[in-house]
Amino acid sequence: MKQSLVRQINAGFSITLVLVLINGVISYRNIFRLVDNERLVRQSHQVIAVLEDTLSTLKDAETGQRGYLLTGQDQYLEPYNSAITRVSEQVQTLKQLKTRTTQPQQIEVLEQAITAKLTELNQTIQLRRTGKFDEALRIVRSDRGKRIMDNIRTQIAVLERQETDQLQQRTAESQQHLSSALFTFTLITGTSLILLALLAELVRRNEAQRQQAERSLREREERLQTFVKYAPASIAMFNETMHYLAVSQRWIEDYHPGSIESVLGKSHYDLFPNQPARWRAAHQRGLAGHSEKCDEDRYVLLDGSEQFLRWEVQPWQDNSARVKGILIAVEDITQQKRIEVALRESEQQFKVTFNQAAVGIAQVAPNGTWLRVNQKLCEIVGYRYEELLACTFQDITHPADLDLDLSYMRQMIAGEIQTYSIEKRYIRKDRSIVWINLTVALVRDSDGQPKYFISVIEDIDHRKRLEAERQQAELALRQSEERFRSAMEFSGIGTWDWNLLTEQVIWNDNSFRLLGYEPHGCEPNYQTWRNRVHPDDIEATEQAIQSAISTRSFYFSDFRVVWDDDSVHWISARGRAVYNDTEQPIRLLGVMLNITERKAAEIALQQLNATLEQRIEDRTTRLTEINQELEAFTYSVSHDLRAPLRIMQGFAQALEEDYGTHLDDLAHTYIQSISDSAVQMGTLIDDLLSYSRLSRTQINLQPTELNAVVDAALRQLQREIEERHAVVQIQSPLPSVIANRPILIQVVTNLISNALKFVEPSNQPAIIIAAQVEKNSVSLTIEDNGIGIAPEYQDRIFGVFERLHGIETFPGTGIGLAIVRKGIDRMGGQVGVESQLGHGSRFWIVLPLASNQIDSPHDSNSHSLN
């Protein structure tokens, strides 16, 4: 009957539990949807609020900007500065509040528009701060700021409409979820209550049966409970299920589970649910027949406090030696443990405080010996711990401070003072001086005799140095002010301060002199100044003053003053108005300077410019005529001089062909000399024409690649390179320069040609072409292994017809290097040579760099041309 009743109860509980779980799952699902919808509704409301706050913040920023533009005072920037911080936080809030209907792209677009607006506001503020009020005003008057703000309003309105639409949809969904949740909850809950009522009846019947069985057991245990109850220790007796069978009064007093009567029969784990796992394990081992004991066990209570216990678990058995439960005896040793811990903590705290303090701390014997010091004191004086203990405080105290320190110590030992504090100097181990603040107290023994001093040492060396530097700075400031006043007097600059409310004017001595008065020889006021201004300049000058005041801008004016001797002097005045809190101008400050000599120079310069234009026109006409004559001469040289040369070459060739068999070897030599001279003369004419064209031709400079220029020059000299078996090494890539490409090719060709030409016949020509970038220029070098040039001739070789060797030794006209120099000069560059006889030459040209993106020559590749 009992087993059947228990099975019915268990079945009923299982069915009820299943219904409750189903109800919970369905309710949770509906409530989760409802909560999620409500969260999204709150989020939409929050997005709308943040959007409105953002628009309001931007308006505040714009208001602060306008106030600052109008006044120039930083206090009007407070709304702007506050808005800058708030609008950044609001934009970040909008990003975090991304809803399913608010696209992140829209937030990004809004953020860009806000950034553009803040940039426009900051630009005008910076312009106003630097005095460019008119530029800031033009930006404000333009439509750009309004367009940005209208765009922001439009985007915010679109976002708010989207959030409003979502609010309506989510509200409807929330109502639907709520109705569904209420229906399912009501249905399942009603069914569960009916089942619980049936279960309650079954439990009641089961409980009646159980109580009958327990009454018999309780009678057997009463004797044991009486013994345990009056035991002088904390003792409790438990059955196999850890229910209380007996408990001592001491247990009740120590752990407060209730009265003895209320505890009996209850589960130990119900009364103390937070039992540690190790105690539960000890109980189980006791129920298994094992004895357990612990002399010191730390337990953390629910309120976070600690408790230390000494406990023992012993199993108890029935008459058949079967374990029926356990006895637990517990002794609280918390107070004893706290005393031990407090002692250890106090000692540790003292050590930590002493050793790690931010100031120096020391115990000093009455004779001055260091008894104990911390690390900070060692760092202050620069001694190691052992080194400091080996000396006294007198050894490291500055002699000038020692007597005062010892005097205070004597007063303290005599009981005249309890403590003292002084600023003194220590001598560090490296003999440098450090300022410290010393506070001393005396510790006496039980007999009242001095035991040791406690000294607290604070490093104030930095503060002392700052005080010294401040005093020096103040002295330097006073001296600077004196120099400024003297400089103003010596410079001849007049200063003036005009109080617009009281009409009072203050002038320095130079202002009196500039207006033709003796210093303080008259009353300085506006009318006195006005009487000196030239009648033709009064109106313009006064208008400049009024315009500067009304527009809050600087006052600039150049005017004439007439002295008592009728002499006229030019004055340049500069000034600016000062305004009060109500934007009313109250003062006008400024300076005056005598510019009579400058004005005279300007008049003279204007007259010179008038005559200079005519002189330039005459000079241009003359240069045009000279260029025309030079072009005619060039044509004459090219045409008239070449005709005889062609005749000479023709007759020499005819003589060789028609009478060659009748001539001896000497005659053939003469004919060959005539032909070679004609060719040499033709080459000379070509070089002269090239040189002439470089002098008069208009050239255009543009970015030119050196790689292409060198390649073009090498192609022109390909035949000579192959004939001489020359090796040409190019360290590429070469940078680009600003030059005229045809002229630069001619220059490089001439330099490489010379490097091939002026080499001993027995040597193979070797040429290295490289470039180096130096700041904004490029140095192109052509290095050879030729015969070299003596230092005394290195400046002459760039002249026309300058040759160091006969034509029979090395061919040439003597114009090639002159063409190089002329071409480089026309392109705005430089040319030079580094050479030594017998060790080759290194010609270089320098031209402007065309691009900053150039690889370093040291990192470039090299290739050779054989």
Secondary structure by P-SEA (a helix, b strand, c coil): caaaaaaaaaaaaaaaaaaaaaaaaaaaaaaaaaaaaaaaaaaaaaaaaaaaaaaaaaaaaaaaaaaaaaccccccaaaaaaaaaaaaaaaaaaaaaccccccaaaaaaaaaaaaaaaaaaaaaaaaaaacaaaaaaaaaacaaaaaaaaaaaaaaaaaaaaaaaaaaaaaaaaaaaaaaaaaaaaaaaaaaaaaaaaaaaaaaaaaaaaaaaaaaaaaaaaaaaaaaaacccbbbbbccccccccccaaaaaaccccccccccccccccccccccaaaaaaaaaaaabbbbbbcbbbbbccccbbbbbcbbbbbbbccccccccbbbbbbbaaaaaaaaaaaaaaaaaaaaaaaaccbbbbbbccccccccccaaaaaaacccaaaaaaccccccccccaaaaaaaaaaaaaacccccccccccccccccbbbbbbbbbbbbbcccccccbbbbbbbbaaaaaaaaaaaaaaaaaaaaaaaaaaaaaaaacbbbbbbcccccbbbbcaaaaaaaccccccccccaaaaaaacccccaaaaaaaaaaaaaacbbbbbcbbbbccccbbbbbbbbbbbbbcccccccccccccccaaaaaaaaaaaaaaaaaaaaaaaaaaaaaaaaaaaaaaaaaaaacaaaaaaaaaaaaaaaaaaaccccccaaaaaaaaaaaaaaaaaaaaaaaaaaaaaaacbbbbbccccaaaaaaaaaaaaaaaaaaabbbbbbcccbbbbbccaaaaaaaaaaaaaaaaccccccccbbbbbbccccccbbbbbbbbcccccccccccccccccccccccccccccccaaaaaaaaaaaacccccccccccbbbbbbbbbbbccccccccccbbbbbcc
